[in-house]
């Protein structure tokens, strides 16, 4: 049910509706070119070949924080163009040198510490790992149903 809503666009349309109802600007949701773009970007690549077995969300979050996507202290500014774009998922095959993630920031001096965080984020193994599904159960008026 929810997977179908994502695939056919109903979920996106509902997101737009909810954003508009809260006074949000939906122009950037409809056209990503309207959003601020970071002045600097860098690719983070695999140091070995294999399969992505784990991606540590905490390390990704800390790398994003280092790039300016969040505050270390309440006085800090947030860079709305900063962040990490993941190019691979758990279970994906990777070659040595293949891009795992792209970092974005408006302050080039922040990239080295973000790269250090990303080094801890990806685990690569020789054998494939089963991909975990995001939706495992469906809840309705009759109860919880495993998918």
N, C-alpha and C positions, 0 to 999 in steps of 0.2 A: 504494500500500500504506500508507504512513505518513499520507497525506492522509485516507484512509478511516478509519484508526485515530483520528485527531483528530475527524473528523466523527461517528463512531458512539460516541465516548466511551471507547473502549478505552485510548487514550493517557492520558486523565485518570485513569482507574481505576488504571492502572499507576503513574502519578505518586503517587497517594494511597498505594498499596501500598509504594512505595519510601520515601516520607516516613515512613510508620508504622514500617517496618523500621529506620529510622535514629533512631527515637524522637521524630520531629517531631510537632507538633500539627496535625492535618489539619482541625480544626474551622474554621479561617479559610479553608481552601481550599474547603470545602463551603458555607460561609456567610460571605460577605464582610462582613456587618454585624457579625461578631464581631471584626473587625480594628479597630485604632485608626484613628480618622479625624482628619485635620488640622483644626486650629481655623480656619485661614485658607486660602482658595483664591482664585485669580484666573484670568481667561481671557486668553489671548494671541491676538490677532486679526490677520487678514491686512490689510496696509496697501494692497494692490492686488488687483484681480481677475485671474484667470488659472488656470494649472494648476501644481500642486506638481511641480517638476522635480527637486528634491533636498531631502533632510533630512539635515543633518549630525549624525551620532550623537555626535560629540565635544562639540558645542555643547549638545546635549540632556543629555548626561552632566554637563557643567560646570554647566548650569542646575540640575540635580538636586542636585549637590554644594552649590551656593550655597543651596539650600533646606534643607539639612541631611540629605540622603539618604546622605551619605558623609562621610568624614573628610578634612579638609585636612592635619591632623597627627594623630599617633597618640593624642594626649590628647583629641581632640574626641569628643563624643557623637554618635551617629547617631540621627536622628529617624525611627523606623520608619513614620511616617505621611507623611513628606515624599516628594515626587517629581513627575514630569511624566506626565500622561496625554495621549497623542497622539490628536487627533480626526480627523486627515487622513493620507492615505498618498500616496506618490509617484504621480502621474498623476491625482489627484483635482482636480476643478474647484472653485475657491473664489471667493467674492464678497468684495469689499472689506468689512472688518468682521466677516467670518465667523470663528468660533473655530477656531484651528489646534491649540491645546493648552491644557490646564488645569494650573496649578501648585498644589501643596499643601505647606503647611508649618505648623508650630506657632509660628513666629517671623515676624511680619509685617514686621519690619525687613529680612528677607532677600529680599523679593520684588523690589526694584528691580534688584539685581545679577543675579538670575535672569532677569528680563525682558531685560536687556542681552545676556545670553548667547543667549536665544531669538531675538533680532533677527538673529543670525548663523546660525541653524539652518535656516531655510526659504528656499528659492529658488523664486520664482514666475515663470513664463514665459507668453508669449502662446499657445504651442502645447502640446498634450498631450504627455506623455512616456510611453513604454512602461513599464508596470509590470514590475518584475523579480520572477520567481517565487522563492520561498524554496527550493523543492526542484527541482533541475535534473537530478539523476542518481539512479539506484537502484543500490545495490550488493548483490549476492547471491553465492552460491557459484560462479556462472558468470562473474562479472566485474562491470564497471561499465557501466550502460546509461543513455544519455541519454533523458530523458523528453520 
